[in-house]
């Protein structure tokens, strides 16, 4: 059996996708271990959950940019992930654009979960975009991260029907439930591949 896939997780929010990954690891369905969790939000729920699971976690001061980390901060993140011997970087609700330091250090080894069926509705609040466009089917996508916004190669998708009575919150909740199945499943497949 292959050794566990070593994960580094970046997140900005409550951490539900991280919890889904951990649930699969703990029940033996996902041969992986989370080596480090990093957040750009000091009181993010993902950091609290990491502490609950006794996983090293830390907050990084993002700097003055709204949509990306300061270059020096991103270099620090690269160093921390390298020191943790991470195989794969998972963006789990990370609300900043990943730039050159991470993309170069972990080329083709950074994945993201996005709440739409890409290439439709990249960017923020994709479930609202889907509703406003009158879509009948929404969903989520796991993709490799590149220098574009939600433009990397697609690794997996799950469809979610849009109901006539859906509010943005209801649709988002159902998409998140699909995310919690899709993200660990894609990580499982990557871990089983001959080379990550």
URHUWO-V797323 format. One record per pair of residues at least 12 apart in sequence whose ideal C-beta (glycine too) atoms are under 7 Angstrom apart, sorted by the first residue. I is the first residue (numbers start at 1). GAP is how many residues later the second one is. Records with the same first field share a line. If there is no record, write none. Layout:
# URHUWO-V797323
I: GAP, GAP
This chain:
# URHUWO-V797323
2: 29, 189
4: 27, 28, 29
5: 26, 27, 82, 83, 182, 185, 186, 191
6: 27, 29, 79, 80, 81
7: 25, 26, 27, 28, 79, 81, 83
8: 27, 28, 73, 76, 78, 81
9: 25, 28, 81, 83
10: 28, 79, 81, 84
11: 26, 28, 33, 35, 81, 82, 83
12: 27, 28, 29, 32, 81, 82, 83
13: 31, 32, 33, 80
14: 31, 32
15: 29, 30, 31, 34
16: 160, 164
17: 75, 76, 96, 162, 163, 166
18: 19, 28, 31, 74
19: 30
20: 160, 163, 164
21: 13, 162, 163, 166
22: 12, 31
24: 160
30: 154, 157, 158
31: 160
32: 155, 159
34: 21
35: 49, 50, 51
36: 20, 44, 45, 48, 50
37: 13, 18, 20
38: 20, 22, 39, 42
39: 20
40: 20, 22, 29, 56
42: 17
47: 12
60: 13, 16, 17
61: 12
62: 34
67: 29, 30
68: 28, 29, 31
69: 27
71: 30
74: 25, 27, 28
75: 26
77: 25
78: 23, 24, 27
87: 22, 109
88: 21, 23, 102, 108
89: 13, 17, 20, 21
90: 21, 97
91: 19, 20, 21, 54
92: 21
97: 52
98: 12, 47
103: 43, 44
108: 36
109: 87
110: 34, 35
111: 31, 32, 33, 34, 44, 75
112: 31, 33
113: 27, 29, 66, 70
114: 12, 26, 27, 29, 36
115: 12, 25, 57, 60, 64
116: 14, 22, 23, 25
117: 21, 22, 24, 40, 42
118: 23, 25, 32, 36
122: 27, 28
123: 26, 27
127: 41, 44, 45, 48
128: 40
130: 32
131: 31, 35, 37, 40
135: 27
136: 26
137: 22, 24, 25
138: 22, 24, 33, 37
139: 18, 19, 20, 21, 36, 39
140: 17, 18, 35, 38, 39, 42
141: 13, 16
142: 13, 14, 40, 41, 44
143: 12
155: 31
156: 26, 29, 30
158: 20, 23, 24
160: 14, 15, 18
